[in-house]
Each structure stands twice: as structure tokens, then as C-alpha cells.
Amino acid sequence: MRNGAGIFADVNRGALGNGGNFNLEADRIRLSNFAEVTAGTFGLGNGGQLTVRAGIVLLSGGGFFASSQSPGQGGRINLSADRLTLQNGGQMTVATLGSGNGGTIAIRANRITLIGESADGSRASFISSQVLPDASGNAGSIAIATDQLSIQDGAFISSSTFGSGNSGDITIQANNIEVLGMSPSDPRFASVISTAVQRDARGTAGTLTLDADRLRVTGGGRISSGTRGIGRGGDLRINASQIEVSGTDPGGTRSISISASVEATGVGNGGDLAISGDRLTITQGGEISTRTLGQGNAGNLVVQTDEAIVLSGRARNRTTPNEPFLSRLTASSSSNGAAGTLRLNTPRLSLERGALISVSSESTGAAGNLEVQGQTITLDNASQLSAETTAGDRGNITLNTSALILRRNSSLTTSATGTATGGNITLNSNATVLPNAATSSPKPSKDRAGKSTSIPKDCEVDPID
């Protein structure tokens, strides 16, 4: 189907009954140039179910849609295929425009690829569940099961609320997930998997869950949950054997990131970010963070791996060249909201070539604590463990380890200023700190004496035999 052709299984305006189910089966299905298949409701009844079964499904500027513009429940989209490709602005969307809840999307395919945008750059290729402006219903969920999921060149998978309902949950199970690249026409738009409360909306963001053997985020890609409106950000949960977050966008203007946030216009607490797996690697300026810039507390950041957590290197910041992007794990506050706690549990924690793990507050909100449980903790070549707070009794660092090693201008520091009373370092280990390995010196503050504690450069903590 092409050139605006359509198949419609809708409940029309004013109708009372429920929509019927529509089944579409073929070896190959292609929808292009605004061709569409829909299952929605504009009346009082519920939308029907759109079921698609095919070997290959190609949405090239066309799409599958199910929406609710009434009190009725939106329709559902169920798709099974060997290969699903969305390109040139291809779409799969469920949405609510009224008081009824939006429908759901369920996809099972061996390979799923979302690429780029339409030729004129006006429409990205995407899978989405949305509460549109002025709607009060909740968005439906998105569930994806696949061997390979690839999101490229500004395409996205998202659930957002622009109205007064909650956004939906997103659950993805895959062997391999990769999120990479930016929009070719507008570098502000990255390839993304996200849940969000958007600006001027009111609701709760859904939970984003990724379960994979390998997760790779690079070349401008992002994974996020957050709030820009009034309501709580969603939790972000990642379970993958191998997780790689690497680099910056092609223009060198921002880090590749996995984040849970309260943005500057947000009013509500951020969700928690929990990561588990065998190995987490952050390189070339990549970042994983929880943060608040708005009126709410940031969520906690918890990472647990069975093998290692490795952070290495930095990347050039073309906007501010003297402030390079560090490979980092951070929990921060730049507002009156409190930052979350950053908790790591791994056999081996390694920071190299200027990498950073930090908790911080820059305004009146309190910082969280940094807690690390690891058999070995190694900082090399100007890497840092840092806690900085301007308020509250946190901003502390606690390390439980058999061996803490700091080499070549690396450091372990805390700083408590303003009204803060935290800033302590606690080392729990069968270990011996070399002579002169720890210093403590107060920093004057406008309000009161703060505290700055550090284990300086080129010291090593060895286990006691």
C-alpha cells in the first residue's frame, strides 16, 4: 500500500459499540508514502485489535495506528514478523486524544530496525505510545521481544504524556540492543528509547525496562526517563550481560548517556536508575546519571555487576573546549531538590584516563552518598572518586574493598561547604594506607566552615595478608 491508501477498523464518532478485530497476514507487507492501517475509536465504544503476521514488514513513510479520541479504550496493535523495518518516517503509534486510555503495542520479531526520518526531515521513524495535549486518559504500554533491535539516525521508541494522563511502560527483551546516531537533518535529535512527562503535561512517566545480552549506546544515542512537566519521572531498569556506553554526539556537543532526570521545568521527583549485568563499560566521554535541575529530588543510581565496572577516557567538548566530557557515573543536583545516592557493587571497579564517579550538589539541594562495594578499586591517570555537597548531612563516600589503588594523579575527595555537614570518607577494608595517604583541611565558607577531605595523588591501599 502506498500514497495515502488506508484500511480502517474504527469506531466512528457517535457510535456505541466496540470496534471489530482486524487480521492482516502476508509474506511481505509494505506501507509507504502515508499509507496506513488503523484501529481506533472516535465513539463511546472501545477500539478493536489490529493483528499483523508476516515474514517481512516494511513501514517506509506509512504506518500502523490505534488511537482513542473519546471515553473508549484505544485499539491494540499486535505484530509478529521475521523482520520489521521502519524507515523514511515510518510509524507505529497508539495514542489517546480524550478521556479514554490509549491502546497497547506488542511486537515479536527476529530483527527490528528503526532508521532515520522522512526525506524532508519532518518525520522521524518511531514506535510510540502517547497522551496528546488536552487528553486525560493514560497511555498504553509497549512490549517488544526480538533477537536484534537497532535504532539509528534519530529514530526512537518512546512513551510520553503531553496531557494530563500517565505515560505507558516500555519493556524490551532482546539478545542485542543498539542505539546509535543522530538525525541527519537536525543534530539536536538523537536516537532514543525513553519515557517522559513532557513540558506543561501532568502525570507520571512509565517504567522503562531493558533486558538483553548486549546493550550498546554510541554515536549520539540516548536512553532516558524523566520529567519536564508536573509529575514523577519513570524508573529505568537495565539488565544486560554486556553494557557499553561510549563517546559523544558527532558534533562533540554532548555525551552519550543513559539517564533518569528531573529537567529544569520539571516539578516532581525523578525515577531510580538500576543497572545489573556482567560488565559495564563507559568510554570516550560516555555518561550514566541521575540528576535534578528542577523542583524535585533525583532518583538513586544503583549498578551491580558480576565481573567489572570500567570507566575510561574523555572526549573533546567542542562547545567548551577547556571542559572535556569525562567518562562518568554521576548523581547530581543543580536545584533545590536533593540528589540521589550512587551505589556500586562489583568485584572490580576500574577508572582510567581521567574518568569520574561523583555525587554532587551545586545549589541548595543536598548531595547523595557514594557507596562502593568491590574486591578491588583502581583509579589511574587523573581519575577521581568525588563527593561535593552544599547542604545536608550527606555527600559522603564509603568504600568496602580489599584493595584501593590510586595512581598517577588520581584522587579520592569530598567537599562540604555552605550549610553542609557531610563530606566524610569511610574506608572499610583489611588494608593499610601508606604514610601521609590521607589529609583533611577545612575550606572557608560564606555561611560556615565547610569540610574538605582527600586521599591525595599517588597513594595505594594494600590488603593486609
C-alpha positions, -999 to +999 in steps of 0.1 A: +000+000+000+012+035-008+003+071-015-021+077+013-041+044+009-057+031+040-075+003+058-096+014+087-112-006+115-125+023+136-154+030+159-169+061+143-179+093+161-212+089+179-211+051+177-218+030+209-204-004+201-168-017+202-146-019+172-140-052+155-107-071+152-087-069+120-062-095+110-036-089+083-015-118+071+011-119+042+046-130+033+055-093+029+037-061+039+048-027+028+032+007+037+048+037+021+040+074+015+014+079+042-004+046+036-019+034+069-038+007+087-058+019+118-079+005+146-092+033+168-122+047+184-139+081+180-171+070+197-182+056+231-170+020+224-135+005+226-112+003+197-105-031+182-074-052+178-051-049+148-031-082+144-003-083+118+015-115+109+041-115+081+076-126+071+088-090+063+070-058+074+084-026+059+069+008+071+085+033+047+067+066+054+035+047+063+023+031+095+000+013+119-021+035+141-046+029+170-060+059+189-088+069+212-105+103+208-133+095+232-141+078+265-135+044+248-103+024+252-079+027+223-072-002+200-043-026+202-016-034+178-001-069+178+026-077+153+046-109+146+072-110+119+106-123+110+118-087+101+103-053+110+118-022+095+106+014+100+123+040+077+116+073+059+093+083+087+076+050+092+055+048+124+037+026+148+016+046+172-010+042+199-024+074+215-052+090+234-066+123+225-095+122+250-106+107+283-102+071+272-069+052+277-046+046+248-041+012+234-010-011+235+017-022+212+031-058+213+058-067+188+076-100+184+102-102+156+136-117+149+150-084+138+137-049+143+153-018+127+143+018+131+162+042+108+162+079+104+135+101+091+115+112+061+133+126+031+123+162+041+133+157+077+098+164+090+090+130+105+113+106+124+108+068+122+093+057+155+073+034+177+054+054+203+026+055+229+014+090+238-011+111+258-016+140+234-023+176+246-057+182+263-062+144+268-068+129+302-065+092+295-034+072+302-010+060+275-008+023+268+023+001+271+048-010+245+062-046+247+090-058+223+106-092+221+134-096+195+168-111+188+182-078+174+169-042+179+187-014+162+177+023+165+196+046+142+199+082+129+174+099+151+147+072+151+131+065+185+109+043+207+090+064+234+061+067+257+052+103+267+025+123+281+017+158+267-016+159+285-029+151+320-026+113+319+003+089+327+027+077+300+030+040+295+056+014+304+081+002+278+095-033+281+121-046+257+136-081+257+164-088+232+197-105+226+212-073+212+201-037+215+220-008+199+210+028+200+232+050+178+234+081+157+216+115+153+190+129+130+207+137+097+187+169+093+188+182+129+217+172+152+195+182+183+175+149+179+192+117+189+183+081+185+164+074+218+145+050+239+126+070+265+096+075+288+087+111+298+064+136+313+068+164+287+067+201+294+033+215+305+020+179+310+007+165+342+011+128+350+036+100+358+062+087+334+061+050+328+088+025+337+114+017+311+128-019+313+155-033+290+166-069+293+194-080+269+225-100+264+243-069+250+234-033+251+254-007+231+247+031+232+270+052+210+273+078+182+248+102+198+222+076+211+204+080+244+183+060+268+163+081+293+134+085+316+124+119+330+100+147+338+098+181+322+063+187+335+043+181+367+047+145+379+072+119+387+098+106+362+098+069+355+121+042+368+148+030+344+158-007+347+185-023+326+196-059+329+223-069+303+253-091+303+275-066+284+267-029+286+287-003+266+281+035+267+307+053+245+315+087+231+297+119+223+274+131+196+291+135+162+294+173+168+311+168+201+285+189+220+271+163+245+278+130+260+262+097+250+240+090+280+218+067+300+199+089+325+170+094+348+163+131+354+142+160+366+147+187+340+147+224+346+109+228+340+101+196+360+080+195+392+082+161+407+108+135+418+129+116+393+129+079+389+155+055+400+181+041+376+191+004+383+216-015+362+227-051+365+248-074+344+282-090+340+302-060+328+296-023+324+320-002+302+318+036+298+344+051+274+353+082+255+331+106+274+300+085+278+278+091+309+253+073+331+235+096+356+206+106+377+201+143+382+177+171+391+177+205+376+141+212+386+117+212+416+121+176+428+146+151+441+167+130+418+164+092+419+191+068+431+216+052+407+225+016+415+248-005+395+256-042+402+278-063+380+293-098+383+326-091+366+336-054+364+327-018+360+352+000+338+353+038+330+380+050+307+389+082+289+374+116+279+362+133+248+366+168+234+339+193+242+336+215+211+313+239+229+336+244+259+370+231+249+385+235+283+358+213+299+362+179+282+335+152+286+347+127+311+336+091+311+315+092+343+289+078+366+271+107+385+242+115+408+238+153+410+216+182+419+216+217+404+185+229+421+167+229+455+160+191+450+182+165+466+205+143+445+202+106+448+226+081+462+251+064+439+257+027+449+281+003+431+286-034+438+312-052+416+343-074+420+364-049+401+360-012+397+384+005+374+387+042+364+413+052+338+424+082+319+405+109+337+373+090+344+350+102+372+325+088+396+307+115+417+278+127+438+273+164+439+250+194+447+256+228+432+226+247+447+205+244+479+197+207+473+217+181+492+240+157+475+236+120+479+262+095+492+287+075+471+289+038+482+311+013+466+314-024+474+342-041+454+371-065+458+395-041+440+391-004+433+416+011+410+420+048+399+446+056+373+458+085+353+440+115+368+407+096+376+385+106+405+360+095+431+343+126+443+316+139+466+307+176+468+277+190+488+265+224+497+237+213+520+226+184+543+245+157+561+254+136+531+279+139+503+299+111+520+320+084+504+320+048+518+343+022+503+342-015+512+371-031+495+402-054+498+424-031+477+422+006+469+448+017+444+453+054+433+479+060+406+493+089+386+474+120+398+442+102+407+423+113+438+395+105+463+380+137+476+350+151+494+339+187+500+312+201+522+305+238+521+278+262+529+254+247+554+265+211+547+278+188+575+286+158+554+317+151+533+332+121+552+353+093+537+349+059+553+372+030+542+362-005+554+389-029+545+417-052+557+441-027+542+470-004+551+471+031+538+507+043+530+521+070+552+507+105+545+480+089+524+451+109+539+447+146+547+419+168+559+417+205+556+388+229+562+376+252+534+362+286+544+326+292+535+304+323+534+280+306+559+302+284+580+333+264+579+330+235+555+350+203+553+372+190+526+387+156+529+410+138+504+433+109+499+458+125+476+475+115+444+499+086+440+489+066+471+480+030+473+460+009+498+472-026+500+454-056+516+468-070+548+479-105+544 
